[in-house]
């Protein structure tokens, strides 16, 4: 554990912030739209994504006035401690407080219905924090603490001194520890130069607890922070370091701010203010403090190069530290990002569930899936299948209109081929080439055809696709949900060859074969027949199984709709080719 926040961790040169998944999806859909329509004309290059803004390091605020703690039962020191620490409520001279120090390193366990926490009296830190009701990718209860990162980044709730360093390294000393009751643990240390107290009080039925920390030296309070560095949450998920972020809710701006490890690669980033909450998270779990209303807090985002699991190579992991004064008092939430749990703890915590740009679709979609799972299917996978069928049925009138447009486009093929033959061999820079596009557009207008009609299903599916992606990424109810051979709908398949993406490739090719060609160019038809399915399969191969299941089901419904449309739709008479002079 670094002792001072002024020191900067090592970082590779030139790390840039990557595009979010939502931006990547929009970019992929845009490229597919160009493949559908833009290949008939000049294909413009997609714009480059804007560079992310550089966050300024905020100045540290003045030390907040310490708040009086709640009355509690006096701690009883364990056998072997030198002397019991006095319960001083404010900074006092170290010499006036009885000496307190542990004689040997030991661990204590606090266990409730929801979690099991292992504390160590060396540094008064947490060595393990297990959530009993949730499993990781290996089927074991989720462990939020990274033991492989601790030797380099420190254990959770280690001390950080942002300004004046304490005379004693409190992260290495042995604290006297006591447990007045099974849900309370208190640590005390005093060597005559520095005195420190740290206590935790837990709730049997809730994920909320209370935290208090105080450090004094020579009769004066010592500003300090408590840290959780080296990553957080379930390390067995796909690409775990990228799902972990620091998070705080700025009450003055009514805004949630999240930062990845890349933000602090060049050094720790400090912000200060009256935060509603601040801490660390991954997609499904969070560990945050809940300061007293209006009380300012220093909050630091760190980046640590640590090993995620034994035997793996080092990667940047986000970390945080919080506090800033001589006394830290706050509520503490460490648990799942479950909507009901967050709302019962603090309503602002619900903002950590990011429903994305299409939140107005994602939230109702999640509630619909929840209802279908609870009332109809009893399985989240079949709930996704049924919801996809319903969505496609609701879009049937628009799809029917698009299918009619595609059929008209197919009938115009001879006339379109004639126009292309007229301008064959001309350079794209030739001004006469523009006449080709003008003649084609005039032909479309004459027959009432929208040339972008082929993109309509893709455009309509995009908001639902992104909404499904966000639901699977943030809804903890779908985490670990099974379907047939799929063990977790929120993660990619674990099979050597993933069946859902392969099935999606096959159905995509079949649907392209059934759909009338919109382009008269055979090379473009081959491009559509091969490139689009391959591009979608590559994009989906590493996606969550639930997302692939949604797209695969949509393909199957589209194939059925296209088959019956081809059977029953009346085919218009082909357009007669007119003789054209060269």
ZIPE-V223899 format. One record per helix or strand of 3 or more residues. SS is the DSSP state (h for helix, s for strand). FROM is the first residue (numbers start at 0). TO is the last residue. If there is no record, write none. Layout:
ss: <SS,SS>
from: <FROM,FROM>
to: <TO,TO>
//
This chain:
ss: <h,h,s,s,s,s,h,s,s,s,s,s,s,h,s,s,h,s,s,s,s,s,s,h,h,h,h,h,h,h,h,h,h,h,h>
from: <20,93,106,114,124,140,146,157,175,183,193,207,224,239,244,254,260,268,274,284,296,313,326,338,346,358,379,395,412,432,450,475,498,521,544>
to: <39,95,110,119,134,142,152,159,180,189,201,216,227,242,249,258,263,272,280,290,306,322,335,344,351,376,393,410,421,445,473,477,513,540,567>
//
